Amino acid sequence: MNSKKINIGVIGVGHLGQYHVKHYAQMKNINFLGLHDSDPNRGLEIAKQYGVKFHKKASSLMKACDGVSIVTPTIVHYEVAKRALKEFNCNVFIEKPITKTVDQANDLIKIAKNNNLIIQVGHIERLNPALKAFQQYDLNPKFIEIQRLAPYTTRGTDVPVVLDLMIHDIDILLSLVKSEVESIHASGVSILTDSIDIAHARIRFSNGTVSSITSSRISKDKVRKIKIFQDNLYSTIDLLIGQTEIYNITQDSKKIKNALRTEPFSHDNKDKFITYEKPSVEDYDPLRMELDNFVNSILKIEKPIVSGYDARDALDVVIKINNMILEDIK
Ligand code: NAD
């Protein structure tokens, strides 16, 4: 195992960046060199709060670091990440979405590859403990329904709901279905803002899996649910409360014995049962896990859980969905 301490910094310390600072400041296995923000008042405030250095220039931090978290508004992810990768040979953790366009994402991926550097992206829902609890089951989904509803806030409304919220679920979907996207149908409407506030997409994969995804930022209550249907299995994953429930149709006596509840399944008159299980959901902080994964990926102990390629693929699908909706409402 590599025992060298690497140097890490954070660029952009607004709402989310401050939590990157908080976690890095607690890590014993790195040298946390501090932060930069284009707003010096904000930068100094967060640096003071965590007792770390404020760098007036991004370049001084990038120059000294092996890796930086980029937690600036999406619109500047590309220019900041390109500088870190190209001018300073610095690995990057970029908050989601990776960039504004797929061309920009491809350019960053190419630069990173040529320089043997890591791009990791903050699709944090992939590390949601409730989703992780589901991953011990054999996956072969036939139908996946995902709902992400949120009450209105002004945060994130500079981009359509598809780029702000639905992108989380597209990333999860692409990680669950190992097949090419075959077709997309999408619709959406603006209600409160000038861009799309509610969107629905129906995505079909070439292996036949179908998914239905709804995202809203103008709902009364928060909902973040995934329902997965496959042969003899139905699962609901509640990403918000951290709960995974599994219904299986089985003849396996061990599964029947270990289930929380069982009911005879009489559909085809065989000795089958519907079992109900609630796998235990671990208690951990997904952001801390992501950042540990970034550090360990730089040290070559682990691989990024969400790579630049994954983030580019999710962006590609959401941009297609968004363009389809815009075309539809023209
Ligand atoms: P924010 O506006 O609260 O903070 C952004 C900060 O970046 C500000 O302090 C601003 O001064 C600074 N900044 C702007 N341009 C800069 C530049 N060129 N160089 C250095 N600093 C710069 O935004 P936020 O809500 O923290 O979001 C930041 C990023 O994180 C966005 O890409 C957003 O999509 C993403 N995000 C991800 C999640 C998630 O669930 N993974 C949640 C929220 C936000």
Residues whose N, C-alpha, C, O or C-beta is under 5 A from the ligand:
A	BS01	NAD	I11 G12 V13 G14 H15 L16 G17 H36 D37 S38 D39 R42 V71 T72 P73 T74 V76 E95 K96 P97 G122 I124
